[in-house]
């Protein structure tokens, strides 16, 4: 059997992992690598702060090392890309972070991208990362919906807030593509895109699509 692309949800929410797994359906293609979605049991219920992000690095790297021999690639499914560089040191297999891949994908879909975050305290962390990537001049804005990871389980409320913020990013901030700033938002990509009428990037899909390309093309 072909080695899988392993998608790791670094929080401990099985609900989030199920949503990520469902979002992988379009990428499970004939001839492509299997996609396996895992939950990091040691993680917090949601990664909502820098401390949360830092706390998962060690167990995440342990999981990567443990699965390295049987994996084609790894995807870290948290928009903070926690432990991305440490995980790359833990395996010779490709390791992709969803924030990096989601933002890079957005740059191919529009000139200015907006980010929909979960909480206001997430925004400074995202802005530091976007600056480190050197693409801050292409950022329209990063705006929060004001809902934590657990609160995203309320579908109507979450989609309503995301639609409101998506329209603000488009109409007030000049974004022509939107990136979802949390893996827990995965199931809302299609309805959000339909509601706001511009491309919406679900970053785990973006990262897994890149991982599949690397595996198929034999890139390290």
N, C-alpha and C positions, 0 to 999 in steps of 0.2 A: 504494500500500500504506500502511496506517495506520502512524503512527510508533510505535515500540516503547517499552515500559517497559524501561529498561536496568538490569540488576542487576549491580553490580560487586563481585566478591569481591576485597578488597584484599590478600589474601595470594596467593602464587604457586602454590598447590596446585590443579592441575587436578582432582584427586580431589574436593576440597571443592566446586569449581565444578560438577562433574557431579552431586554430591549435591543442591546447591541447585537445579540445573536440573530434576532429577527431582521435587523437592518442589513445583515450580511447576505440575505437571500439573492439579490441581483448579482452577487460576486461569486456565488457557488455555481461554477460553470463546468461543462464537460471538458475534461482535459486539464482543468486548473487544479491547483493544490487544494486539499481540504482546508476548511477554516474551523478552528476549534476555539471557543470562547471560554475563558476561565475567570473565576472570582478569586481575588487574593483574600483569603480568610482572615489574615492578620490586619487587613486594612481597616480604616475607620468607616463608619456608615456612609460618609460622603467626604470628598476632598474639597474643603471649602476655605482653606487657609494655607499659608506657606508651611506652617508647622505640620498640618495634615500631609502635605506633599512630601515633606522631608521624612516623615515617620515611615513611609512605605518603601523607601529606597532599599534598605537592607533585606526585608523579606521578598521584595520584588526581584532583586538580584539573585537571591537563593533559588527562587522558582525558575528563573531563566537558566541558571547553571544546571538545575536538576533536569530540565526538559531539553537542554541544548542538543544532545545527541540525536533526538528524534524529531527535531523541528526544522522546517524550511526557513522560517523567519519569525520574528516576534513583533507585535504591535502593542504599545503601551496606551491603553484606552482611557486616558485622562488628559484634559486640556492643559494641565500644568506640565505635561511631559515629565513626571517625576522620575528621577533616576535614569533618564535617557542615556547619558554619557557613561554612567557607572554600569548600566546594563550592557552597553556596547563593549565594555571591557570584560564582561563576564562570559561572553560567547563570541565565537567567530561567525555566527549567523547574523544576517541583517536584523537590526532593531530599529523600528520606526516609531516616532511619537506623533500622536494625532494632531497636536497643535501645529507643529512644524509642517506636517503634510497638508493639513487643512488650509493653512495660510498660503502655502505655496500653490495649492490647487486654486484657491480663490484668485490669486494673481494672474492665472491663465484665463479666468472667466470675466474679469472686469478690471477697471482701472483703480477704483477705490473700494476697499472691503470694510465692512462693519462686522463687529463681533457682538453676539448676544451672550452675555454672561449670566450666571445664576444670581450672584450677590454682589453688592457694591465692593465688598472687601476682596473680591476676586480680581477686580479691574486692575489695581496696581501691579499685581503679579503678572497678569497678561501683558501689561504695557512694558514691563521690564523685559519680558521674553521677546516681544515684537521688536523692541529697540535692539536687543542683542542679535536678532536676525537681520537687522539693518533695513527693515522695510517699513519703518514708522511713517515715512512720507506717503505711503499708499494707504494708510489707515484712515478711514473716515471718522470712526469713533468706536468705543467699546462701551456698551450700555447694559446694565443689569435688569433682569426681570424681577428681582427681589424675592425669589423663591429658592429655598435650599434644595439639595438633591432629593430628599424625601418628599418635599412638597410637589415635585414634578410628577408624582404619581396621580395627582388630580388632573386628568387629561384636559377637561374643559377650561379650567383656570389657567393651566400652564400654556396651552395653545393660545388662549386669548391674550395673555401677557406677552408671549413671544411675538404674536402678530402685531400687537401695539408697538413693541420695541422695534421690530423689523421695519415697520412703516416709518417710524421716527428716523431710523438709520438711513432709509432711502430718501425721505422727503425733506428732513431737516439737516442731515449730515452729508448727503450726497453719495451715499454708498450705492454701487451698482451690483454688488454681490455681498451676501451675508454668510458668515461662518458661525455655526452653532458652537458656543463656548463651553459645552459640557457633554460628555458621552451619554449622560442620562436623558438628553433631548433627542436621541436618535430616532425614535418612532415618529417624531413630529416633522421630519424633513419635508416629505411630500405635501402634507396639508399646509405647512408654512409657506413653501414655495408657491403653491397655488394661490394662497391668500395675498401675498405681497407682490407677486408678478416679476420677481428677479431671481437669479440663481441662488440657491441655498446649499451650502456645502456642509454635509455631515462629516465631521473630520475622521471618524473611525472608518467610514467607507472610503474616504480619500486615502488614508494610510494603508488600508488593506489592498486597495487597488494598486498602489505603488509597490507594495510587498509582492503581490502576484506578478507584476511586471518584472521585478528583479529576479524572482524565482524562475520565471519562464525564459528570461533572457540570459540567465546564468551570471548576473552581476553579484558581486560579493556584498 
